[in-house]
Amino acid sequence: MLTIHADSRGRALAVKGAWIADAGELPELVAAYPGARVRQWPGILTPGLINLHGNELLEEAYHPDPREADELGTEPLTGDALAALAMDDARWGASARRGVQRMLAHGTVRAACEELRNRAVRDAVHRSGLAVMGRIGRPGGTPALDPYDAGLPVEFAAERARDSAARFAVFDVRDEAELAERGAGTCVATVADGRIVYRRR
């Protein structure tokens, strides 16, 4: 079934399966695909963000389970705090799944990584819908779930167009300037492979 995703500015993407079938203004796409389901989102539709710190956030940090919040808090644990934990494959895999979900909740559709060496992390990422792109060396800055907090220029994925992968994110802001001011915590939805993988409740 074809679904049209539109933002408050009237910009829209027609999604069929895992691909963009068309892109344009909402009235044009509704006329072109009269049987399509229409999802109208608040804010702006973007190609989604790239998080440059994939290895640091997924292989070098532990994302506590909400049930561990009283003991470990809610922020990713690194360094000595991570070293103090008894980590096995099951725990690494669960941490990576939570980390990926938190990245998706910040509108990230792609993570830049050197080779993921931890098999449990690699498997969790592979199943998640989060895309991975290569990188050489460490990018600098501060690893952060919100790319706007990393201290580096924020990178977006390539513009979505017909026949491109259905990966994008919607942020509840007026425009890109407000997004830069308020950050990626304004994300209301992230789509990967045509599926809504995060939706703010």
SEDONU-775334 format. One record per residue (C-alpha): residue in three letters; x, y, z. Coordinates in steps of 0.1 Angstrom, whole numbers. Layout:
! SEDONU-775334
+------+-------+-------+-------+
| rest |    px |    py |    pz |
+------+-------+-------+-------+
|  ALA |     X |     Y |     Z |
...
+------+-------+-------+-------+
***
This chain:
! SEDONU-775334
+------+-------+-------+-------+
| rest |    px |    py |    pz |
+------+-------+-------+-------+
|  MET |     0 |     0 |     0 |
|  LEU |    13 |    35 |    -9 |
|  THR |    15 |    60 |    19 |
|  ILE |    20 |    98 |    15 |
|  HIS |    39 |   114 |    44 |
|  ALA |    34 |   152 |    45 |
|  ASP |    47 |   180 |    68 |
|  SER |    31 |   213 |    79 |
|  ARG |    47 |   231 |    49 |
|  GLY |    29 |   208 |    24 |
|  ARG |    61 |   190 |    14 |
|  ALA |    54 |   153 |     9 |
|  LEU |    69 |   119 |     1 |
|  ALA |    50 |    90 |   -14 |
|  VAL |    63 |    57 |     0 |
|  LYS |    58 |    23 |   -14 |
|  GLY |    74 |    -5 |     5 |
|  ALA |   110 |     5 |    13 |
|  TRP |   113 |    31 |   -15 |
|  ILE |   102 |    66 |   -23 |
|  ALA |    77 |    64 |   -52 |
|  ASP |    75 |   102 |   -56 |
|  ALA |    83 |   135 |   -39 |
|  GLY |    66 |   168 |   -42 |
|  GLU |    38 |   190 |   -28 |
|  LEU |    10 |   173 |   -10 |
|  PRO |   -18 |   183 |   -34 |
|  GLU |     2 |   170 |   -63 |
|  LEU |     8 |   137 |   -48 |
|  VAL |   -27 |   132 |   -35 |
|  ALA |   -40 |   139 |   -71 |
|  ALA |   -14 |   115 |   -85 |
|  TYR |   -21 |    87 |   -60 |
|  PRO |   -58 |    90 |   -52 |
|  GLY |   -59 |    57 |   -33 |
|  ALA |   -30 |    64 |   -10 |
|  ARG |   -31 |    67 |    28 |
|  VAL |   -20 |   102 |    39 |
|  ARG |    -1 |   108 |    71 |
|  GLN |     2 |   145 |    80 |
|  TRP |    29 |   153 |   105 |
|  PRO |    35 |   185 |   125 |
|  GLY |    67 |   204 |   117 |
|  ILE |    92 |   197 |    88 |
|  LEU |   100 |   166 |    69 |
|  THR |   138 |   161 |    64 |
|  PRO |   161 |   134 |    50 |
|  GLY |   171 |   126 |    86 |
|  LEU |   204 |   130 |   104 |
|  ILE |   237 |   113 |   103 |
|  ASN |   253 |   106 |   137 |
|  LEU |   290 |   106 |   132 |
|  HIS |   298 |    88 |   165 |
|  GLY |   284 |    53 |   157 |
|  ASN |   312 |    33 |   173 |
|  GLU |   314 |    55 |   204 |
|  LEU |   277 |    54 |   211 |
|  LEU |   271 |    17 |   203 |
|  GLU |   304 |    -1 |   211 |
|  GLU |   320 |    21 |   237 |
|  ALA |   289 |    31 |   257 |
|  TYR |   263 |    12 |   277 |
|  HIS |   227 |    24 |   275 |
|  PRO |   210 |    14 |   308 |
|  ASP |   178 |    -5 |   308 |
|  PRO |   150 |    17 |   323 |
|  ARG |   148 |    -8 |   351 |
|  GLU |   184 |     1 |   360 |
|  ALA |   178 |    38 |   362 |
|  ASP |   178 |    40 |   400 |
|  GLU |   213 |    23 |   401 |
|  LEU |   229 |    35 |   368 |
|  GLY |   209 |    66 |   357 |
|  THR |   195 |    70 |   322 |
|  GLU |   225 |    85 |   303 |
|  PRO |   250 |    63 |   284 |
|  LEU |   279 |    50 |   305 |
|  THR |   314 |    52 |   293 |
|  GLY |   350 |    50 |   306 |
|  ASP |   353 |    38 |   342 |
|  ALA |   316 |    35 |   347 |
|  LEU |   314 |    12 |   317 |
|  ALA |   345 |    -8 |   328 |
|  ALA |   328 |   -14 |   362 |
|  LEU |   300 |   -33 |   345 |
|  ALA |   300 |   -70 |   338 |
|  MET |   294 |   -70 |   301 |
|  ASP |   286 |  -101 |   280 |
|  ASP |   271 |  -105 |   245 |
|  ALA |   235 |  -104 |   257 |
|  ARG |   241 |   -72 |   276 |
|  TRP |   259 |   -56 |   247 |
|  GLY |   232 |   -65 |   223 |
|  ALA |   204 |   -51 |   246 |
|  SER |   224 |   -19 |   251 |
|  ALA |   229 |   -15 |   213 |
|  ARG |   192 |   -20 |   207 |
|  ARG |   184 |     7 |   232 |
|  GLY |   211 |    29 |   218 |
|  VAL |   198 |    26 |   183 |
|  GLN |   162 |    33 |   194 |
|  ARG |   175 |    65 |   212 |
|  MET |   193 |    75 |   180 |
|  LEU |   162 |    69 |   160 |
|  ALA |   142 |    91 |   185 |
|  HIS |   166 |   119 |   176 |
|  GLY |   159 |   116 |   139 |
|  THR |   191 |    97 |   130 |
|  VAL |   187 |    75 |   100 |
|  ARG |   224 |    67 |    94 |
|  ALA |   254 |    62 |   118 |
|  ALA |   290 |    67 |   107 |
|  CYS |   311 |    38 |   119 |
|  GLU |   344 |    22 |   115 |
|  GLU |   340 |   -16 |   114 |
|  LEU |   317 |   -27 |   142 |
|  ARG |   338 |   -54 |   159 |
|  ASN |   313 |   -65 |   186 |
|  ARG |   292 |   -92 |   170 |
|  ALA |   263 |   -86 |   194 |
|  VAL |   263 |   -49 |   186 |
|  ARG |   266 |   -55 |   149 |
|  ASP |   237 |   -79 |   148 |
|  ALA |   215 |   -55 |   168 |
|  VAL |   222 |   -27 |   144 |
|  HIS |   217 |   -49 |   114 |
|  ARG |   182 |   -58 |   126 |
|  SER |   172 |   -23 |   136 |
|  GLY |   167 |    -5 |   103 |
|  LEU |   194 |    21 |   112 |
|  ALA |   217 |    24 |    82 |
|  VAL |   255 |    24 |    86 |
|  MET |   281 |    43 |    66 |
|  GLY |   318 |    39 |    67 |
|  ARG |   342 |    64 |    82 |
|  ILE |   380 |    66 |    87 |
|  GLY |   392 |    75 |   121 |
|  ARG |   374 |    94 |   149 |
|  PRO |   355 |   125 |   140 |
|  GLY |   363 |   146 |   170 |
|  GLY |   336 |   164 |   189 |
|  THR |   316 |   149 |   218 |
|  PRO |   296 |   117 |   212 |
|  ALA |   259 |   126 |   217 |
|  LEU |   226 |   110 |   208 |
|  ASP |   216 |   145 |   196 |
|  PRO |   240 |   154 |   167 |
|  TYR |   234 |   190 |   175 |
|  ASP |   251 |   185 |   209 |
|  ALA |   282 |   169 |   194 |
|  GLY |   301 |   201 |   187 |
|  LEU |   305 |   193 |   150 |
|  PRO |   287 |   205 |   119 |
|  VAL |   254 |   186 |   116 |
|  GLU |   251 |   164 |    86 |
|  PHE |   219 |   153 |    70 |
|  ALA |   214 |   122 |    48 |
|  ALA |   210 |   128 |    11 |
|  GLU |   178 |   145 |    -1 |
|  ARG |   150 |   121 |    -7 |
|  ALA |   138 |   117 |   -43 |
|  ARG |   120 |    92 |   -64 |
|  ASP |   135 |    57 |   -62 |
|  SER |   156 |    65 |   -32 |
|  ALA |   154 |    46 |     0 |
|  ALA |   124 |    55 |    23 |
|  ARG |   145 |    69 |    52 |
|  PHE |   136 |   102 |    66 |
|  ALA |   127 |   120 |    98 |
|  VAL |   101 |   146 |   109 |
|  PHE |   108 |   173 |   135 |
|  ASP |    82 |   195 |   152 |
|  VAL |    97 |   228 |   143 |
|  ARG |    89 |   256 |   119 |
|  ASP |   121 |   254 |    98 |
|  GLU |   157 |   243 |    98 |
|  ALA |   168 |   273 |   118 |
|  GLU |   145 |   264 |   147 |
|  LEU |   157 |   228 |   144 |
|  ALA |   193 |   239 |   149 |
|  GLU |   182 |   260 |   178 |
|  ARG |   161 |   234 |   196 |
|  GLY |   179 |   203 |   186 |
|  ALA |   169 |   168 |   174 |
|  GLY |   149 |   161 |   206 |
|  THR |   121 |   177 |   186 |
|  CYS |   118 |   146 |   164 |
|  VAL |    82 |   133 |   161 |
|  ALA |    88 |   104 |   137 |
|  THR |   116 |    85 |   120 |
|  VAL |   111 |    62 |    90 |
|  ALA |   135 |    35 |    78 |
|  ASP |   129 |    12 |    49 |
|  GLY |    94 |    25 |    47 |
|  ARG |    85 |    16 |    83 |
|  ILE |    79 |    40 |   111 |
|  VAL |   106 |    29 |   135 |
|  TYR |   101 |    58 |   160 |
|  ARG |    70 |    78 |   167 |
|  ARG |    67 |   102 |   196 |
|  ARG |    38 |    94 |   219 |
+------+-------+-------+-------+
***
